[in-house]
Amino acid sequence: MKKQENEVRNKMVVVRMNNTEFEKVENLRKKTTERYLSSYLRKLSLEKPVTVKYRNQSADDFLKEMLGLKKELNGIGNNFNQAVHKLHLLDKIPEFRAWVSQYDGLQKSLVSKVEEIKLKVNQLYEQWLLK
């Protein structure tokens, strides 16, 4: 598919900057959704809108803690699953059979809550990635 005549960019503008100036412009670009410096500068010079990313540091810190908690809950859930599985192997002894049946529901409840927490943390993580 061929670009229309007015879409082809065949004119070049050269701007010279020292390292400090370039770093400042590049840091400003990184705070936007623009991937390329050329498109960022083009939008600025043509007075077109530039979308600036906003990061909430307290939300980032909260999300970091939640991701750590998610890992810990995952480990606890896995350990609990292994313990219940081993107890199922000992169900020939009547006391263990009663204990296993009593805590089998608790295990399923714990696993479902851990999965629910993981889902919520993932949703929050995806939401903050988009911002």
C-alpha positions, 0 to 999 in steps of 0.5 A: 500500500502506497502512502499518499503524497502528503503523508510522505515525510521527505523534509528533514530538520536537524537540531544540534544539542549538547548532552545535557539538553538531549538527556532532558528532552529524552527524559521528557519523551520517556514520560509520554506515550511516544516511543520515538523522539522524532514523533515526540518532537514532531507533535510538539513542534506542530502543537499536537497533543502529547499524552503524558504518563502519570505514575502514582508512587504510593500505588506502585509501592502498594502493588509491589507489596501485593505482588510479594504477598501473592508469591507468599500466598502461592507458597503457603497454598502449595505447602498446604496442598502437599500436606493434605495430599500426604494425609490422603495417603494415610487415610487408612488410619481412622483418626487421620481419615476424620482429620482429612475430611475435616480439613479437606474443605478448609484446604479448598477454601484456602486455595480458592481465596488464594486464587481470588487474591491472585486474580485481583492482584493481577487485575490491579497490576494490568490496570497500573501497567496501562496508566 
